[in-house]
Amino acid sequence: MFAQHVRARERQQDVARQMSDLVVYFEAVIFNSDQAFTRGGVHNQVSSHSELKIERFMSTNPQKLLQFHKVGFSRVYPKNTRVDSSNFLPMPMWCHGVQLVALNYQTGDKGMQLNHGMFLQNDNCGYVLRPDCHFDDKYNPADPSTLRGVAPYDITIRVLGARHLTRSRRGIITPIVEVEVIGCEYETNTRFTTVNNVSNGLCPSWNEVFQFRVMNPSLALLRFVVYEEEVFSEQMQIAQATFPITCLRTGYRSVPLKNNFSEDLELASLLVHYSFKSEVMICKLETLCSSEVLELTYPYL
């Protein structure tokens, strides 16, 4: 009799009890900053914040906010004054441990492009594990001196050339390339631009070298943006590509370019050369060299 009653309720609600029991979900709760920053977060609860509210916490209590996110979950959504459906930049939220960043997918702007680039990691499966520094009790997202166990990257990028750079309307373009590292707020010297290549969008060349020092590679993205240089108007973005720093490989690379919605642009690409140097690599090389010296000199002792 009881089983028949359960099946009747399932038919009425169109939900199978066995399926419902398998669903993992969060309980939506109102965020109380005093209570949350004191006792910490709860693993099965999630709080929603507007971007203005979370930015206030990031500026006043960055370390406490990160400590809360060691267990608790937050969702951040665009402020209600974004009537044009524009997006905020999600990187500062990720750097402070926010797990769920809600964006306006109908708008192909920089925020959505960074989101697409971030989730290229982990085989583009839809989630990315947070870095180990987020679980260090002494780490402060606003203070790079508290970053422990992370080796900075010294990155050298040579922008050699491009091909098939086009625009929606007819005519020959004058392209320039902007190379930018986007990461935590303590990253500096993160944007460089090539000189313009006058009236050559088919196969422009630059051969310019840019150097970056990335303090926290696990929370940094490399972004290429191709603009059209115009004399009497603002620069117009015609292509872009965004990649996680930790997913880059050394050597000569053909970088496929995408439009504002991160869709492939047929045949359009950049030719670049990457080289990396980190303290971990140097230590391993010194250890390898010293071990080789000992191995070579040992037979003569």
TAVENQUI-V959833 format. One record per run of one state. SS is the DSSP state (H for helix, E for strand, - for the rest). FROM is the first residue (numbers start at 1). TO is the last residue. If there is no record, write none. Layout:
# TAVENQUI-V959833
[[SS,FROM,TO] [SS,FROM,TO]]
This chain:
# TAVENQUI-V959833
[[-,1,1] [H,2,13] [-,14,16] [H,17,22] [-,23,26] [E,27,28] [-,29,32] [H,33,39] [-,40,44] [E,45,50] [H,51,60] [-,61,61] [H,62,68] [-,69,72] [E,73,77] [-,78,90] [H,91,95] [-,96,99] [E,100,101] [-,102,109] [H,110,118] [-,119,121] [H,122,124] [-,125,131] [H,132,135] [-,136,139] [E,140,140] [-,141,142] [E,143,143] [H,144,146] [-,147,152] [E,153,163] [-,164,174] [E,175,182] [-,183,190] [E,191,193] [-,194,196] [E,197,197] [-,198,204] [E,205,214] [-,215,216] [H,217,219] [-,220,220] [E,221,228] [-,229,235] [E,236,244] [H,245,247] [-,248,250] [E,251,258] [-,259,263] [E,264,278] [H,279,298] [-,299,301]]
